[in-house]
Amino acid sequence: MKDFEVVVIADGCTDGTTKMLESYRTPFALRIGQQPGQGAAAARNHGAEIASGRLLIFLDDDVEPTPLLIDAHVQAHTAHPGHVVMGPYYPVLHSQGDFIHVAVRLWWHKKFETMQQPGHRYTYQDLLSGNLSMEAELFTRIGGFDPTIRSAGGEDYELGVRLLKAGISLSLIPNALAYHHETMNLSRSFQRMRQEGRADVHIGRQHPELRPILSLAHFGEVHSLKSLITHALAFNHPRIGDGLASLLFHALRLLERIRFRAAWHRFFGRLRQYWYLRGVAEEIGSRNALVKFLQEGPAHADQGGHEIEIDLSDGIEAAERRLDIERPACLRIRYRHYVVGRIPPQAGAEMLRGAHLRPFLARTDLAWRLLRAMIVDGATTQRPILIDGGGRDSIR
């Protein structure tokens, strides 16, 4: 087992983890690092610093790899060097019937299912660090994870922003499978939302062009009495707000006990909003500071990059090849003299690839516009343009 090494970083561990590892005998090289509770981002950076391999595979401490995981990551990088590769890590839950566990399981399955769809356009929120690999040189060049995001919840998204800005492709490899021994409960769910609120402010500071699409942008204006109360509690009266949140927390347990699912989801959603805003307030200060923060950003999210125009009368394969070469941010589509439509820019997303074209046409009314243009032009008697979802390749 000399082809790989395992690096374990004990981040503020007080349970004897390091002592156990020092006496643990493995058939592979094992490196151990320690640090005084600096957070997940700093722990991953520390591990990358002491690793000696050319390929880094990051696994969270509650993620269990399957036997083919390492080989799947290696094969993906051999076939597509320079990519950042992720593997799915489906949740293993100890309680299957709890409302929170059902919600968690559905979220993870939907996330990985969406990323495996043909022509999926990756965004920074697709960068999941629990089962992730990239070349060590790329990790160093991009600057690793941002250690100023101390708590888990946002450090992977922020890295995703920088990777996509640098033109790095993301890929999900189904064979790089792992299982996530998820310990999420109601308390941890709300703690996570609080961390995400803080992280979103950080991402907005580092990448102002994303401020209009961050979740906190929805809280820039108050549209209802409930929203006004939530804002007032989170920003101005957090001690009262935390007390009321504690009461609602116990109400959630009662609603679950009597199986009032709809009411449970309403209360759950309101509490998630409150704790998210609490995190925003802790990071940014006041509600006026939040409004100013959003006003100082762009009015609309701007991905940057350039726009090109393609003529589908030249063939869809030719258009796909051009997209793969030029990688534009947005696209105008026509058929000879007829305007078909446009694929708009998408902030925080990868630049367009050829694989995006057919699924986009198939999922929108552009296919009908293209068909009408072809009929008017008389092209339907020629070789038809095939519009489908593309193939389900192992790497997108």
C-alpha positions as CSV (number, residue, x, y, z in Angstrom):
1,M,0.0,0.0,0.0
2,K,2.7,2.5,-1.0
3,D,0.6,4.1,-3.7
4,F,-1.2,6.4,-1.2
5,E,-0.9,7.9,2.2
6,V,-3.5,9.0,4.8
7,V,-3.2,12.3,6.5
8,V,-5.3,12.9,9.6
9,I,-5.6,16.4,11.2
10,A,-6.8,16.5,14.8
11,D,-8.4,19.9,15.0
12,G,-8.7,20.7,18.7
13,C,-9.4,17.1,19.6
14,T,-9.6,16.3,23.3
15,D,-10.8,12.7,23.1
16,G,-7.5,10.9,22.7
17,T,-7.6,10.8,18.9
18,T,-3.9,11.6,18.4
19,K,-2.7,9.1,21.0
20,M,-4.8,6.4,19.4
21,L,-3.5,7.2,15.9
22,E,0.2,7.2,17.2
23,S,-0.2,3.5,18.2
24,Y,-2.4,2.5,15.3
25,R,-0.8,0.1,12.8
26,T,-1.8,0.5,9.1
27,P,-0.7,-1.1,5.8
28,F,-0.3,2.4,4.4
29,A,1.7,5.5,5.3
30,L,-0.1,7.5,8.0
31,R,0.7,11.1,8.8
32,I,-0.8,12.9,11.8
33,G,-1.1,16.6,12.4
34,Q,-2.6,18.6,15.3
35,Q,-3.9,22.1,15.6
36,P,-5.8,24.0,18.4
37,G,-9.4,24.1,17.0
38,Q,-8.9,26.4,14.1
39,G,-11.8,25.1,11.9
40,A,-12.3,22.8,9.0
41,A,-10.7,25.1,6.4
42,A,-7.5,25.4,8.4
43,A,-7.4,21.7,9.1
44,R,-7.7,20.8,5.4
45,N,-5.0,23.3,4.5
46,H,-2.7,21.8,7.2
47,G,-3.3,18.4,5.8
48,A,-2.4,19.5,2.3
49,E,0.8,21.1,3.6
50,I,2.1,17.9,5.1
51,A,0.9,15.6,2.3
52,S,3.5,14.4,-0.1
53,G,1.3,13.2,-3.0
54,R,0.5,14.9,-6.2
55,L,-3.2,14.3,-5.8
56,L,-5.2,15.4,-2.8
57,I,-8.4,13.7,-1.7
58,F,-10.3,15.4,1.1
59,L,-12.7,13.4,3.2
60,D,-14.6,14.7,6.2
61,D,-14.2,12.7,9.5
62,D,-17.7,11.4,9.3
63,V,-17.4,10.2,5.7
64,E,-16.7,6.5,5.1
65,P,-15.1,5.7,1.7
66,T,-16.0,2.7,-0.4
67,P,-13.2,0.4,-1.6
68,L,-13.2,1.9,-5.1
69,L,-13.2,5.6,-4.1
70,I,-9.4,6.3,-4.4
71,D,-9.2,4.5,-7.7
72,A,-12.2,6.4,-9.1
73,H,-10.7,9.7,-8.1
74,V,-7.3,8.8,-9.7
75,Q,-8.9,7.6,-12.9
76,A,-10.9,10.8,-13.2
77,H,-7.8,12.9,-12.9
78,T,-5.9,10.8,-15.4
79,A,-8.7,11.1,-17.9
80,H,-9.3,14.8,-17.2
81,P,-6.3,16.5,-15.7
82,G,-6.9,19.9,-14.1
83,H,-10.5,19.1,-13.0
84,V,-11.7,19.3,-9.5
85,V,-13.5,16.0,-8.8
86,M,-16.2,15.2,-6.3
87,G,-17.8,11.9,-5.3
88,P,-21.3,11.5,-3.8
89,Y,-21.5,10.8,-0.1
90,Y,-25.0,9.7,0.7
91,P,-26.2,10.1,4.3
92,V,-26.4,7.2,6.6
93,L,-29.0,8.2,9.3
94,H,-29.6,6.4,12.6
95,S,-33.2,7.6,12.8
96,Q,-35.1,7.2,9.6
97,G,-38.5,8.6,10.7
98,D,-37.6,12.0,12.3
99,F,-38.8,15.0,10.2
100,I,-35.3,16.5,10.3
101,H,-33.6,13.3,9.1
102,V,-36.1,12.9,6.3
103,A,-35.4,16.5,5.2
104,V,-31.6,16.0,5.4
105,R,-31.8,12.7,3.4
106,L,-33.9,14.3,0.7
107,W,-31.6,17.3,0.4
108,W,-28.4,15.3,-0.1
109,H,-30.0,12.9,-2.6
110,K,-31.5,15.7,-4.6
111,K,-28.2,17.5,-4.6
112,F,-26.2,14.6,-6.0
113,E,-29.0,13.6,-8.4
114,T,-29.1,17.2,-9.8
115,M,-25.3,17.2,-10.3
116,Q,-25.5,14.0,-12.3
117,Q,-28.0,15.3,-14.8
118,P,-26.7,15.6,-18.4
119,G,-25.5,19.1,-19.1
120,H,-25.6,20.2,-15.5
121,R,-24.0,23.7,-15.2
122,Y,-22.0,23.7,-12.0
123,T,-22.2,26.6,-9.6
124,Y,-20.0,27.5,-6.6
125,Q,-22.7,25.9,-4.3
126,D,-21.9,22.6,-6.0
127,L,-18.4,22.5,-4.5
128,L,-18.8,20.0,-1.6
129,S,-15.6,19.3,0.4
130,G,-16.7,16.1,2.1
131,N,-15.4,13.9,-0.8
132,L,-13.3,16.1,-3.0
133,S,-10.1,15.8,-4.9
134,M,-7.7,18.1,-6.9
135,E,-4.1,18.2,-7.9
136,A,-1.8,19.5,-5.1
137,E,-0.4,22.1,-7.4
138,L,-3.8,23.5,-8.2
139,F,-4.7,23.6,-4.5
140,T,-1.6,25.6,-3.7
141,R,-2.1,27.9,-6.7
142,I,-5.7,28.7,-5.9
143,G,-4.8,29.4,-2.3
144,G,-6.5,26.5,-0.6
145,F,-9.6,27.0,1.7
146,D,-10.1,30.3,3.3
147,P,-9.1,29.8,7.0
148,T,-10.9,33.0,8.1
149,I,-14.2,31.1,7.7
150,R,-13.7,29.3,11.0
151,S,-16.9,27.2,11.3
152,A,-18.0,24.6,8.8
153,G,-20.5,26.1,6.5
154,G,-19.3,28.2,3.6
155,E,-15.6,27.6,3.3
156,D,-16.2,25.1,0.4
157,Y,-18.6,27.5,-1.4
158,E,-16.0,30.2,-1.2
159,L,-13.4,28.0,-2.7
160,G,-15.9,27.1,-5.4
161,V,-16.2,30.8,-6.3
162,R,-12.4,31.1,-6.8
163,L,-12.1,27.8,-8.7
164,L,-14.9,28.8,-11.2
165,K,-13.4,32.3,-11.6
166,A,-10.1,30.6,-12.5
167,G,-11.9,28.6,-15.2
168,I,-11.4,25.3,-13.4
169,S,-14.0,22.6,-14.3
170,L,-15.9,20.7,-11.6
171,S,-17.0,17.1,-12.0
172,L,-19.0,14.6,-10.1
173,I,-17.9,10.9,-10.4
174,P,-20.6,8.4,-9.2
175,N,-18.0,5.7,-8.7
176,A,-16.1,7.7,-6.1
177,L,-18.8,6.8,-3.7
178,A,-18.8,7.3,0.1
179,Y,-21.3,7.3,2.9
180,H,-21.9,10.2,5.2
181,H,-22.6,9.2,8.8
182,E,-24.7,12.2,9.3
183,T,-25.4,13.4,12.9
184,M,-27.6,16.3,12.0
185,N,-30.4,17.1,14.4
186,L,-32.5,20.2,15.0
187,S,-29.9,21.9,17.2
188,R,-27.1,21.3,14.7
189,S,-29.4,22.4,11.8
190,F,-30.0,25.8,13.4
191,Q,-26.3,26.1,14.3
192,R,-25.4,25.4,10.7
193,M,-27.8,28.2,9.5
194,R,-26.1,30.6,11.9
195,Q,-22.7,29.7,10.4
196,E,-24.0,30.0,6.9
197,G,-25.3,33.5,7.7
198,R,-21.8,34.5,8.8
199,A,-20.2,32.8,5.9
200,D,-22.4,34.5,3.3
201,V,-21.4,37.9,4.6
202,H,-17.8,36.8,4.2
203,I,-18.4,35.6,0.7
204,G,-20.1,38.9,-0.2
205,R,-17.1,40.8,1.1
206,Q,-14.6,38.7,-0.9
207,H,-16.8,38.5,-4.0
208,P,-19.1,41.6,-4.2
209,E,-20.5,40.5,-7.6
210,L,-22.3,37.7,-5.8
211,R,-24.2,39.8,-3.2
212,P,-27.4,40.0,-5.3
213,I,-27.7,36.1,-5.3
214,L,-26.6,35.3,-1.8
215,S,-29.4,34.3,0.6
216,L,-28.9,37.5,2.6
217,A,-30.0,39.5,-0.4
218,H,-33.6,38.3,0.3
219,F,-33.5,40.0,3.6
220,G,-32.5,43.4,2.4
221,E,-36.2,44.5,2.3
222,V,-39.0,43.6,4.7
223,H,-42.2,42.6,3.0
224,S,-44.4,41.4,5.9
225,L,-45.0,41.8,9.6
226,K,-43.4,38.4,10.3
227,S,-40.2,39.4,8.5
228,L,-40.2,42.7,10.4
229,I,-40.4,40.9,13.7
230,T,-37.7,38.4,12.7
231,H,-35.3,41.2,11.7
232,A,-36.0,43.2,14.9
233,L,-35.3,40.2,17.0
234,A,-32.2,39.0,15.1
235,F,-30.5,42.5,14.9
236,N,-31.9,44.5,17.8
237,H,-33.1,42.1,20.5
238,P,-31.1,38.8,20.1
239,R,-31.6,37.8,23.7
240,I,-35.4,38.0,23.4
241,G,-35.1,36.3,20.0
242,D,-33.0,33.4,21.3
243,G,-35.5,32.9,24.1
244,L,-38.5,32.8,21.7
245,A,-36.5,30.5,19.4
246,S,-35.9,28.1,22.3
247,L,-39.7,28.0,22.9
248,L,-40.3,27.3,19.2
249,F,-37.7,24.6,19.3
250,H,-39.6,22.7,21.9
251,A,-42.8,23.4,19.9
252,L,-41.2,21.6,17.0
253,R,-40.6,18.5,19.0
254,L,-44.3,18.5,20.1
255,L,-45.5,19.0,16.5
256,E,-43.4,16.1,15.4
257,R,-44.6,13.9,18.3
258,I,-48.2,14.5,17.2
259,R,-47.2,14.2,13.5
260,F,-48.3,17.7,12.4
261,R,-45.9,17.7,9.5
262,A,-47.1,20.9,7.7
263,A,-47.0,23.0,10.8
264,W,-43.6,21.5,11.7
265,H,-42.2,22.7,8.3
266,R,-43.6,26.2,8.8
267,F,-42.1,26.6,12.2
268,F,-38.8,24.9,11.1
269,G,-38.5,27.3,8.1
270,R,-39.1,30.4,10.3
271,L,-36.5,29.3,12.8
272,R,-34.0,28.6,10.1
273,Q,-34.5,32.2,8.8
274,Y,-34.1,33.6,12.3
275,W,-30.8,31.7,12.9
276,Y,-29.5,32.6,9.5
277,L,-30.2,36.3,10.2
278,R,-28.5,35.9,13.6
279,G,-25.4,34.8,11.9
280,V,-25.6,37.7,9.4
281,A,-26.1,40.2,12.3
282,E,-23.1,38.8,14.2
283,E,-20.9,39.3,11.2
284,I,-22.2,42.6,9.8
285,G,-23.5,44.4,12.9
286,S,-26.8,46.2,12.3
287,R,-29.7,46.0,9.8
288,N,-28.6,49.4,8.4
289,A,-25.1,47.9,7.8
290,L,-26.8,45.0,5.9
291,V,-28.8,47.4,3.7
292,K,-25.7,49.4,3.0
293,F,-23.7,46.2,2.3
294,L,-26.3,45.2,-0.4
295,Q,-26.6,48.7,-1.9
296,E,-22.8,48.9,-2.3
297,G,-22.8,45.8,-4.4
298,P,-24.0,45.6,-8.0
299,A,-27.7,45.9,-8.7
300,H,-27.5,42.6,-10.6
301,A,-25.2,39.7,-10.3
302,D,-22.6,39.8,-13.0
303,Q,-20.6,36.7,-13.9
304,G,-18.2,38.5,-16.1
305,G,-16.8,36.9,-19.2
306,H,-17.9,37.4,-22.8
307,E,-20.9,36.7,-24.9
308,I,-20.8,35.0,-28.3
309,E,-23.3,34.3,-31.0
310,I,-23.8,30.9,-32.7
311,D,-25.7,29.9,-35.8
312,L,-27.3,26.5,-35.5
313,S,-27.6,26.2,-39.2
314,D,-23.9,25.3,-39.1
315,G,-24.9,22.2,-37.1
316,I,-25.3,21.7,-33.3
317,E,-22.0,19.7,-33.1
318,A,-20.1,22.7,-34.5
319,A,-21.8,25.0,-32.0
320,E,-20.9,22.6,-29.1
321,R,-17.2,22.5,-30.2
322,R,-17.1,26.3,-30.4
323,L,-18.5,26.5,-26.8
324,D,-15.9,24.1,-25.5
325,I,-13.2,26.2,-27.1
326,E,-14.4,29.7,-26.2
327,R,-16.2,29.0,-22.9
328,P,-18.4,32.2,-23.0
329,A,-20.4,33.5,-20.1
330,C,-23.6,33.8,-22.1
331,L,-24.8,33.0,-25.6
332,R,-27.0,34.3,-28.4
333,I,-28.6,31.7,-30.6
334,R,-29.9,32.1,-34.1
335,Y,-30.8,30.0,-37.1
336,R,-29.6,31.9,-40.2
337,H,-31.5,35.2,-40.1
338,Y,-33.9,34.1,-37.3
339,V,-33.2,34.9,-33.7
340,V,-33.9,31.8,-31.5
341,G,-33.0,33.2,-28.1
342,R,-30.3,33.6,-25.5
343,I,-28.6,31.7,-22.7
344,P,-28.1,34.5,-20.1
345,P,-25.1,34.8,-17.8
346,Q,-25.4,33.0,-14.5
347,A,-23.5,34.5,-11.6
348,G,-21.4,32.1,-9.6
349,A,-21.6,29.5,-12.4
350,E,-19.0,27.9,-14.7
351,M,-18.6,29.3,-18.2
352,L,-20.7,27.6,-20.8
353,R,-19.6,24.3,-22.3
354,G,-20.8,22.3,-25.3
355,A,-22.6,19.9,-23.0
356,H,-24.9,22.7,-21.7
357,L,-26.4,23.5,-25.1
358,R,-28.8,20.6,-25.9
359,P,-30.2,20.2,-22.4
360,F,-30.8,24.0,-22.2
361,L,-32.7,23.9,-25.5
362,A,-34.7,20.9,-24.4
363,R,-35.7,22.4,-21.1
364,T,-36.8,25.8,-22.5
365,D,-39.1,27.1,-25.2
366,L,-36.0,27.7,-27.4
367,A,-36.5,24.3,-29.0
368,W,-39.9,25.5,-30.3
369,R,-38.4,28.7,-31.6
370,L,-35.7,26.8,-33.3
371,L,-38.2,24.5,-34.9
372,R,-40.3,27.4,-36.2
373,A,-37.1,29.1,-37.6
374,M,-36.2,25.8,-39.4
375,I,-39.7,25.5,-40.8
376,V,-39.8,29.0,-42.1
377,D,-36.3,28.5,-43.6
378,G,-37.3,25.2,-45.1
379,A,-34.6,23.3,-43.3
380,T,-36.9,20.5,-42.0
381,T,-36.3,18.6,-45.2
382,Q,-32.6,18.6,-44.5
383,R,-30.8,16.6,-41.8
384,P,-32.7,17.4,-38.5
385,I,-31.0,18.8,-35.4
386,L,-31.1,16.4,-32.6
387,I,-32.0,18.0,-29.3
388,D,-31.8,15.7,-26.2
389,G,-30.4,15.6,-22.8
390,G,-27.0,14.3,-23.8
391,G,-25.3,11.2,-22.4
392,R,-24.8,10.4,-18.7
393,D,-21.1,10.3,-18.8
394,S,-19.0,9.5,-15.7
395,I,-17.4,12.9,-15.9
396,R,-19.2,16.0,-17.2
